[in-house]
Amino acid sequence: MRSLASIVLAFESVVLALVTPVMISVADVRPAVAIPVCLGLFVLALLAAGLLRFRAGYVIGSLVQVGAVGLGFVVPVMFVLGIAFAAFWVAAIVLGRRIEEAKKAHEAATG
């Protein structure tokens, strides 16, 4: 579960960093607002990826998903990207749990 979730957060962090100039140039958001918001989410995504061995990593990762979708109110395409990454996030958690359960069942059956 951790590896899938960290991949989602890593790719999302790149998108969050790249949306900063879009907010400034296309949405006419002041740099003093866009830089802390977008790069703050970027840092939170990386922090969450590093903390995924703890529950706090998943909580922070979920907050990043909310923030990414919320950026859609400023840059409408972020609704699409934010919802897509939120779906990937949920899928990573659900599929990761299934994979871990299957590994445990396999180990119990063979060992």
CORNORUR-V265874 format. One record per backbone hydrogen bond with DSSP energy under -0.5 kcal/mol. CO is the residue of the C=O (numbers start at 1). NH is the residue of the N-H. Records with the same first field share a line. If there is no record, write none. Layout:
CO = NH + NH
//
This chain:
1 = 5
2 = 6
3 = 7
4 = 8
5 = 9
6 = 10
7 = 11
8 = 12
9 = 13
10 = 14
11 = 15
12 = 16
13 = 17
14 = 18
15 = 19
17 = 20
18 = 22
19 = 23
20 = 24
21 = 25
22 = 26 + 27
23 = 29
30 = 33 + 34
31 = 35
33 = 37
34 = 38
35 = 39
36 = 40
37 = 41
38 = 42
39 = 43
40 = 44
41 = 45
42 = 46
43 = 47
44 = 48
45 = 49
46 = 50
47 = 51
49 = 52
51 = 54 + 57
54 = 57 + 58
55 = 58 + 59
56 = 60
57 = 61
58 = 62
59 = 63
60 = 64
61 = 65
62 = 66
63 = 67
64 = 68
65 = 69
66 = 70
67 = 71
69 = 72
70 = 73
71 = 74 + 75
74 = 76
75 = 78
76 = 79 + 80
77 = 81
78 = 82
79 = 83
80 = 84
81 = 85
82 = 86
83 = 87
84 = 88
85 = 89
86 = 90
87 = 91
88 = 92
89 = 93
90 = 94
91 = 95
92 = 96
93 = 97
94 = 98
95 = 99
96 = 100
97 = 101
98 = 102
99 = 103
100 = 104
101 = 105
102 = 106
103 = 107
104 = 108
105 = 109
106 = 110
107 = 111
//
